[in-house]
Amino acid sequence: MAEQGSGAGAGPARRRRWLRAVLIVATVLALAGAGAVVYVVQLAGRFNANVHRSDALSEAFAETASPSATASTPSVPKLSKDTNILIMGLDSRLDENGRPLPQDIQNALHAGDDSGGFYNANVLMLVHIPADGSRSTAISVPRDDYVQTAGFPGAGFKTKVKEAYSYGFAAKQAALLGAGGPNDDATYQAARDAGRAAELATVSAFLGGVRIDHFVEITMVAFYQVARAIAPITVCVNRATQDTFSGADFRAGTQQIDAQQAMAFVRQRRDTSDPTYDFTDLDRTRRQQAFIVSVLHQLKQAGTFTNLPKMEAVLDAVSKNMAVDRSLDLLTLAQQATSLTGGNISFSTLPILGFGTSPDGASVNLVDVAQIQATVRALLAPTPPPAPKATRTAPAPTAAQSSPAAGAASPSSAAAPAPTATPTPTTAPTTTTYADWQGQLQGGSVPCVK
């Protein structure tokens, strides 16, 4: 549900910002012709008009909320400070308006999957973009980490980090309906915002009070439609694997997959063909990282960011099926995305102590909060640029550390050097092999993972 700006404050300042933005975009796209400039500005406006704008960020962090962005004030600001964006992926059978997903997507989910999803944030990834344009860092928060909740009435108890969203949603909905409010779309959207705010506050506190400047909430329908718009997508797995729950059926090595296979690729968390194969939810997280890197690499190789009709298809796919905070701007994101597609990003997964059981019998990841926060500080701390090197000499990872307890790495080991890329023949994409979910996964090639 789009929300337009009121027009308050329109005047010379706004016109100057608009003209400055148009000039910047025109300069960047001059070689593509004047028509492309108009096209991109129109596309940005259409995206801003379609995407769901949420007040969750101001609810979660009232004192640090950014000013509202509107569809009438596009801009391409240079980052003046490091920016943190929390990506939340909802594994829900409902869209942003609470309606059931289309049947083709229900089919793509594979009906046998045992995960109902509800309003759980099954994907949580903090993306840190330095203001100086140096390497970005993405930190995956395992969805089953057992943490203390925050950001909603009655919070303070421990549960899986992904469930803060559903608790915040339920608390707000119960309060509104209990006060005699109507069971309508406004109540539903207020509850969704409360869920987002609870997830933002819980993740921020768990990571040590990390500032979250923006958020992007993506539903399964958005993921599926983007995958369909850019398919076939090149991925790589270390060995053949099958899973009847997610529908995964992949041969070993590099392969191209369609949108339905892409959903299975990022959702697989077991191997039903070989019970001895140690495939866990943490490997699923690594799959999600690998998929993002593969897509970014493919978009760059295919020139998608300069292919305006292709970008239109991608943006149309996501704009109606995602929610963002009010100040997140499409053109700013596009400005950053061009560097990320060049491989200027690394992915890490937060360590765990092991697997355990909560008092109510749920399977959870046991974590050391002090270690988590130290790891986050180490990953987000600015580092000097590396000295020029003629060749890459970092050793490839081994499978020596494969147990859950081995994931409890120190901050220094969490930021260990990436494995060396192993070039494949020129007819195939360059791949980099990762034995497990630990260590950093680097952008710039197609990751080969479990």
C-alpha positions as CSV (number, residue, x, y, z in Angstrom):
1,M,0.0,0.0,0.0
2,A,1.7,3.1,-1.2
3,E,1.8,6.3,0.9
4,Q,2.4,9.6,-0.8
5,G,4.1,12.6,0.8
6,S,1.8,15.4,1.9
7,G,3.7,18.0,-0.1
8,A,4.5,20.0,3.0
9,G,7.8,21.8,2.7
10,A,7.6,22.0,-1.1
11,G,9.5,25.0,-2.4
12,P,12.9,26.2,-3.6
13,A,14.8,23.7,-1.4
14,R,12.9,20.7,-2.7
15,R,13.2,21.9,-6.3
16,R,17.0,22.3,-5.9
17,R,17.2,18.8,-4.5
18,W,15.2,17.5,-7.4
19,L,17.3,19.4,-10.0
20,R,20.5,18.2,-8.4
21,A,19.3,14.6,-8.5
22,V,18.3,14.8,-12.1
23,L,21.7,16.4,-13.0
24,I,23.6,13.6,-11.2
25,V,21.5,10.9,-12.9
26,A,21.8,12.6,-16.3
27,T,25.6,12.7,-16.0
28,V,25.9,9.1,-15.1
29,L,23.7,7.9,-17.9
30,A,24.7,10.5,-20.5
31,L,26.2,7.8,-22.8
32,A,22.9,5.9,-22.7
33,G,21.1,8.9,-24.2
34,A,18.7,11.5,-22.9
35,G,15.8,9.1,-23.2
36,A,17.4,6.8,-20.6
37,V,17.6,9.6,-18.1
38,V,13.8,10.3,-18.3
39,Y,13.2,6.5,-18.2
40,V,15.2,6.0,-15.0
41,V,13.6,9.0,-13.2
42,Q,10.2,7.7,-14.1
43,L,11.2,4.2,-13.0
44,A,12.4,5.5,-9.6
45,G,9.2,7.4,-9.1
46,R,7.1,4.4,-10.0
47,F,9.0,2.2,-7.5
48,N,8.6,4.8,-4.8
49,A,4.9,4.9,-5.5
50,N,4.4,1.1,-5.4
51,V,6.6,0.0,-2.5
52,H,5.1,-0.2,0.9
53,R,6.5,2.4,3.2
54,S,6.7,1.5,6.9
55,D,7.0,3.5,10.2
56,A,8.6,0.6,11.9
57,L,12.0,2.2,12.1
58,S,10.7,5.2,13.9
59,E,8.8,2.9,16.2
60,A,11.8,0.9,17.1
61,F,14.3,3.8,17.3
62,A,12.3,6.9,17.8
63,E,15.3,9.1,18.7
64,T,17.4,8.1,15.6
65,A,14.7,7.8,13.0
66,S,15.6,9.4,9.6
67,P,13.3,12.0,8.0
68,S,10.6,10.7,5.7
69,A,11.3,10.1,2.0
70,T,8.5,10.6,-0.5
71,A,7.9,9.7,-4.1
72,S,8.2,13.4,-5.1
73,T,11.8,13.9,-3.7
74,P,14.1,11.3,-5.3
75,S,17.8,11.9,-4.6
76,V,21.2,10.3,-5.0
77,P,23.0,11.5,-1.9
78,K,26.6,10.7,-1.2
79,L,26.8,8.7,2.0
80,S,28.0,10.9,4.8
81,K,28.3,8.1,7.3
82,D,28.5,4.3,7.4
83,T,25.0,2.9,6.7
84,N,23.5,-0.3,8.1
85,I,20.6,-2.0,6.4
86,L,18.7,-4.9,7.9
87,I,17.3,-7.3,5.4
88,M,14.3,-9.3,6.7
89,G,13.0,-12.3,4.7
90,L,9.6,-13.5,5.7
91,D,8.9,-17.2,5.0
92,S,5.1,-16.5,5.2
93,R,2.3,-17.8,3.1
94,L,0.8,-14.3,3.0
95,D,1.8,-11.2,1.1
96,E,2.3,-7.7,2.4
97,N,-1.5,-7.2,2.6
98,G,-2.2,-10.4,4.4
99,R,-3.6,-12.2,1.4
100,P,-2.6,-15.8,0.4
101,L,0.2,-16.1,-2.1
102,P,-0.6,-16.8,-5.7
103,Q,-1.0,-20.5,-6.6
104,D,2.2,-20.7,-8.7
105,I,4.2,-19.5,-5.8
106,Q,2.5,-21.9,-3.4
107,N,3.4,-24.7,-5.9
108,A,7.0,-23.4,-6.0
109,L,7.2,-23.7,-2.2
110,H,6.7,-27.4,-2.5
111,A,3.6,-28.4,-0.4
112,G,5.5,-31.0,1.6
113,D,7.6,-28.4,3.4
114,D,7.1,-28.6,7.2
115,S,7.6,-24.8,7.8
116,G,4.4,-22.8,8.2
117,G,6.4,-19.6,8.3
118,F,3.7,-17.5,10.1
119,Y,5.3,-14.0,10.6
120,N,8.8,-15.1,11.4
121,A,11.8,-13.3,10.0
122,N,13.5,-16.5,8.7
123,V,16.3,-14.5,6.9
124,L,18.1,-11.8,8.9
125,M,21.1,-10.1,7.3
126,L,22.7,-6.8,8.4
127,V,24.4,-5.1,5.4
128,H,27.1,-2.6,6.4
129,I,28.0,-0.1,3.7
130,P,31.0,2.2,4.6
131,A,30.7,5.8,3.6
132,D,34.2,5.8,2.0
133,G,33.1,3.1,-0.6
134,S,35.4,0.4,0.9
135,R,34.3,-3.2,1.1
136,S,30.8,-3.8,2.4
137,T,30.0,-6.4,5.0
138,A,26.9,-8.6,5.3
139,I,26.3,-10.4,8.6
140,S,23.8,-13.2,8.7
141,V,22.0,-13.8,12.0
142,P,21.0,-17.5,12.2
143,R,17.2,-17.5,12.6
144,D,17.2,-19.9,15.5
145,D,19.6,-18.0,17.8
146,Y,18.2,-18.0,21.3
147,V,18.0,-14.3,22.3
148,Q,16.3,-11.9,24.5
149,T,13.4,-10.0,22.9
150,A,12.9,-6.3,22.8
151,G,10.6,-3.6,21.3
152,F,7.1,-4.7,22.2
153,P,4.9,-4.9,25.4
154,G,6.0,-7.8,27.5
155,A,9.3,-8.2,25.8
156,G,12.4,-9.3,27.7
157,F,11.9,-13.1,27.5
158,K,14.0,-15.4,25.4
159,T,13.0,-17.0,22.1
160,K,14.3,-17.6,18.6
161,V,15.5,-14.3,17.1
162,K,13.2,-14.8,14.1
163,E,10.1,-14.9,16.3
164,A,10.4,-11.3,17.6
165,Y,8.4,-10.2,14.6
166,S,5.4,-12.5,15.3
167,Y,5.4,-11.6,19.0
168,G,5.3,-7.9,18.2
169,F,2.6,-8.5,15.6
170,A,0.4,-10.5,17.9
171,A,0.8,-8.0,20.8
172,K,-0.2,-5.0,18.7
173,Q,-3.1,-6.8,17.0
174,A,-4.5,-8.0,20.4
175,A,-4.2,-4.5,21.9
176,L,-6.0,-2.9,19.0
177,L,-8.8,-5.5,18.8
178,G,-9.1,-5.6,22.6
179,A,-9.7,-1.8,22.6
180,G,-12.6,-2.3,20.3
181,G,-10.8,-1.5,17.1
182,P,-12.0,-2.9,13.8
183,N,-10.5,-6.0,12.3
184,D,-9.5,-4.2,9.1
185,D,-6.5,-3.4,6.9
186,A,-5.5,-0.5,9.0
187,T,-5.3,-2.7,12.1
188,Y,-3.4,-5.4,10.2
189,Q,-0.9,-2.9,8.8
190,A,-0.4,-1.4,12.3
191,A,0.3,-4.9,13.6
192,R,2.8,-5.6,10.8
193,D,4.6,-2.4,11.6
194,A,4.8,-3.4,15.3
195,G,6.2,-6.8,14.2
196,R,8.9,-5.1,12.1
197,A,9.7,-2.7,15.0
198,A,10.1,-5.7,17.4
199,E,12.4,-7.5,15.0
200,L,14.5,-4.4,14.5
201,A,14.8,-3.7,18.2
202,T,15.6,-7.3,19.1
203,V,18.3,-7.7,16.4
204,S,19.9,-4.3,17.3
205,A,20.1,-5.2,21.0
206,F,21.4,-8.7,20.3
207,L,24.2,-7.3,18.1
208,G,25.3,-4.9,20.8
209,G,23.1,-1.8,20.1
210,V,24.1,-1.6,16.4
211,R,22.5,1.3,14.7
212,I,20.0,0.3,12.0
213,D,19.5,3.1,9.4
214,H,17.2,1.3,7.0
215,F,15.4,-2.0,6.6
216,V,14.1,-4.0,3.7
217,E,11.4,-6.7,4.2
218,I,11.1,-9.2,1.4
219,T,8.4,-11.8,1.1
220,M,8.7,-15.1,-0.7
221,V,6.6,-13.7,-3.6
222,A,9.1,-10.9,-4.1
223,F,12.0,-13.4,-4.1
224,Y,10.3,-15.7,-6.5
225,Q,9.3,-13.0,-8.9
226,V,12.9,-11.5,-9.0
227,A,14.3,-15.0,-9.6
228,R,11.8,-15.5,-12.4
229,A,12.8,-12.1,-13.9
230,I,16.5,-12.9,-14.0
231,A,16.5,-16.7,-14.5
232,P,18.4,-18.8,-15.4
233,I,20.6,-18.3,-12.4
234,T,24.0,-19.9,-12.1
235,V,24.7,-21.7,-8.8
236,C,27.2,-24.3,-7.6
237,V,27.0,-27.1,-5.0
238,N,29.9,-29.2,-3.7
239,R,28.0,-32.5,-4.0
240,A,24.8,-33.9,-5.3
241,T,21.9,-33.4,-2.8
242,Q,18.2,-33.9,-2.6
243,D,15.5,-32.8,-0.1
244,T,11.8,-33.8,-0.5
245,F,10.7,-31.1,1.9
246,S,12.0,-28.1,0.0
247,G,12.0,-29.8,-3.4
248,A,15.8,-29.5,-3.8
249,D,17.4,-31.8,-6.3
250,F,20.9,-30.6,-7.4
251,R,23.8,-32.3,-9.0
252,A,27.3,-31.6,-8.0
253,G,29.0,-28.6,-9.6
254,T,27.9,-25.5,-11.5
255,Q,24.4,-25.5,-12.9
256,Q,21.7,-23.1,-14.0
257,I,18.4,-23.1,-12.1
258,D,15.0,-21.5,-12.6
259,A,12.9,-19.6,-10.1
260,Q,11.3,-22.7,-8.5
261,Q,14.7,-24.3,-8.1
262,A,16.0,-21.1,-6.7
263,M,13.5,-21.2,-3.9
264,A,14.5,-24.8,-3.1
265,F,18.2,-23.7,-3.2
266,V,17.8,-21.1,-0.5
267,R,15.4,-23.1,1.7
268,Q,17.0,-26.5,1.8
269,R,18.2,-27.5,5.3
270,R,18.5,-31.3,5.2
271,D,19.4,-34.0,2.7
272,T,16.7,-36.7,2.6
273,S,18.6,-38.9,0.2
274,D,21.5,-39.3,2.7
275,P,20.8,-39.0,6.4
276,T,24.5,-39.1,7.2
277,Y,25.1,-35.9,5.2
278,D,25.7,-33.1,7.8
279,F,23.4,-30.4,6.3
280,T,22.0,-28.0,8.8
281,D,20.1,-24.7,9.0
282,L,23.5,-22.9,9.1
283,D,24.3,-24.4,5.7
284,R,20.9,-23.0,4.5
285,T,22.1,-19.6,5.7
286,R,25.3,-20.1,3.6
287,R,23.2,-21.0,0.6
288,Q,21.3,-17.7,1.0
289,Q,24.6,-15.8,1.0
290,A,25.9,-17.8,-2.0
291,F,22.7,-17.1,-3.9
292,I,22.9,-13.4,-3.4
293,V,26.6,-13.4,-4.5
294,S,25.7,-15.5,-7.5
295,V,22.9,-13.1,-8.5
296,L,25.1,-10.0,-8.1
297,H,27.8,-11.6,-10.1
298,Q,25.4,-12.6,-12.8
299,L,23.8,-9.2,-13.0
300,K,27.1,-7.6,-13.6
301,Q,28.3,-10.2,-16.1
302,A,25.0,-9.8,-18.1
303,G,25.0,-6.0,-17.9
304,T,21.6,-6.1,-16.3
305,F,22.2,-2.8,-14.4
306,T,22.5,-1.0,-17.8
307,N,19.7,-3.1,-19.4
308,L,16.8,-0.8,-18.6
309,P,13.9,-3.1,-19.6
310,K,15.5,-5.9,-17.5
311,M,15.9,-3.6,-14.5
312,E,12.3,-2.6,-15.0
313,A,11.1,-6.2,-14.7
314,V,13.2,-6.7,-11.6
315,L,12.0,-3.5,-9.9
316,D,8.4,-4.2,-10.8
317,A,8.7,-7.6,-9.3
318,V,9.9,-6.4,-5.9
319,S,8.2,-3.1,-5.5
320,K,4.7,-4.4,-4.7
321,N,5.9,-7.3,-2.5
322,M,8.3,-5.6,-0.1
323,A,8.3,-3.1,2.7
324,V,11.0,-0.5,3.4
325,D,11.4,2.3,5.9
326,R,10.3,5.8,4.8
327,S,13.8,7.2,4.2
328,L,15.2,4.4,2.0
329,D,15.7,5.7,-1.5
330,L,15.9,3.6,-4.7
331,L,18.5,5.7,-6.4
332,T,20.8,5.6,-3.4
333,L,20.5,1.8,-3.4
334,A,21.2,1.7,-7.1
335,Q,24.3,3.8,-6.6
336,Q,25.6,1.3,-4.0
337,A,24.6,-1.8,-6.0
338,T,26.9,-1.1,-8.8
339,S,29.9,-1.5,-6.5
340,L,28.5,-4.6,-4.8
341,T,28.1,-6.4,-8.1
342,G,31.8,-6.0,-8.7
343,G,32.4,-8.2,-5.7
344,N,33.0,-5.4,-3.2
345,I,31.2,-7.3,-0.4
346,S,31.8,-10.2,2.0
347,F,29.4,-12.3,3.9
348,S,29.8,-13.8,7.4
349,T,27.5,-15.9,9.7
350,L,27.5,-15.3,13.4
351,P,29.0,-18.1,15.5
352,I,27.0,-20.4,17.8
353,L,28.1,-22.5,20.7
354,G,26.0,-25.5,19.6
355,F,22.4,-26.8,19.2
356,G,20.1,-27.0,22.2
357,T,16.5,-27.1,23.4
358,S,14.6,-24.2,25.0
359,P,12.5,-24.7,28.1
360,D,9.4,-25.1,26.0
361,G,11.0,-27.8,23.9
362,A,12.0,-25.8,20.8
363,S,15.2,-26.6,18.9
364,V,17.5,-23.5,19.2
365,N,21.0,-22.2,18.6
366,L,22.9,-21.6,21.8
367,V,25.0,-18.4,21.7
368,D,27.4,-16.4,23.7
369,V,26.1,-12.9,23.6
370,A,29.4,-11.3,24.5
371,Q,31.1,-13.3,21.7
372,I,28.4,-12.3,19.3
373,Q,28.8,-8.6,20.0
374,A,32.6,-8.8,19.9
375,T,32.4,-10.6,16.5
376,V,30.1,-7.9,15.2
377,R,32.4,-5.1,16.3
378,A,35.3,-6.8,14.6
379,L,33.4,-7.2,11.4
380,L,32.1,-3.7,11.3
381,A,35.4,-2.0,12.4
382,P,37.1,0.0,9.7
383,T,40.2,-1.7,8.4
384,P,43.0,-0.1,6.3
385,P,43.1,-1.0,2.6
386,P,45.2,-4.1,1.8
387,A,48.6,-3.6,0.3
388,P,48.7,-4.2,-3.5
389,K,49.3,-7.8,-4.4
390,A,50.2,-9.4,-7.7
391,T,48.3,-12.6,-7.0
392,R,45.8,-13.9,-4.5
393,T,47.5,-16.3,-2.1
394,A,44.9,-17.0,0.6
395,P,44.5,-20.7,1.3
396,A,41.3,-22.4,0.5
397,P,39.1,-23.5,3.4
398,T,39.1,-27.1,4.6
399,A,36.3,-29.3,6.0
400,A,38.2,-29.7,9.3
401,Q,35.7,-27.6,11.2
402,S,32.3,-28.9,10.6
403,S,30.6,-29.3,13.9
404,P,28.2,-26.7,15.3
405,A,30.6,-26.0,18.2
406,A,33.3,-25.1,15.7
407,G,31.1,-22.2,14.7
408,A,32.0,-20.5,18.0
409,A,34.9,-18.8,16.4
410,S,36.7,-15.8,17.9
411,P,36.2,-12.4,16.4
412,S,39.5,-12.7,14.6
413,S,38.6,-16.1,13.1
414,A,35.2,-14.8,12.0
415,A,37.0,-12.3,9.8
416,A,39.5,-14.8,8.4
417,P,40.8,-14.3,4.9
418,A,38.6,-15.6,2.1
419,P,39.5,-18.8,0.1
420,T,41.3,-18.5,-3.2
421,A,39.1,-18.5,-6.2
422,T,39.6,-21.5,-8.4
423,P,39.3,-20.5,-12.1
424,T,37.3,-22.8,-14.3
425,P,37.6,-23.0,-18.0
426,T,36.7,-19.8,-19.9
427,T,33.4,-21.3,-21.0
428,A,32.2,-21.6,-17.4
429,P,31.9,-18.9,-14.6
430,T,34.7,-18.5,-12.1
431,T,33.8,-20.3,-8.9
432,T,35.1,-20.3,-5.3
433,T,34.7,-23.3,-3.1
434,Y,33.5,-23.1,0.5
435,A,33.5,-26.4,2.6
436,D,31.0,-25.2,5.2
437,W,29.2,-22.2,6.6
438,Q,32.1,-20.7,8.5
439,G,34.5,-17.9,7.6
440,Q,33.8,-15.1,5.1
441,L,32.2,-15.7,1.7
442,Q,33.5,-13.1,-0.8
443,G,31.7,-11.5,-3.7
444,G,33.0,-11.5,-7.3
445,S,32.5,-15.1,-8.4
446,V,30.0,-18.0,-8.1
447,P,30.4,-19.6,-4.7
448,C,30.3,-23.4,-4.6
449,V,28.8,-24.4,-1.3
450,K,27.2,-27.4,0.5
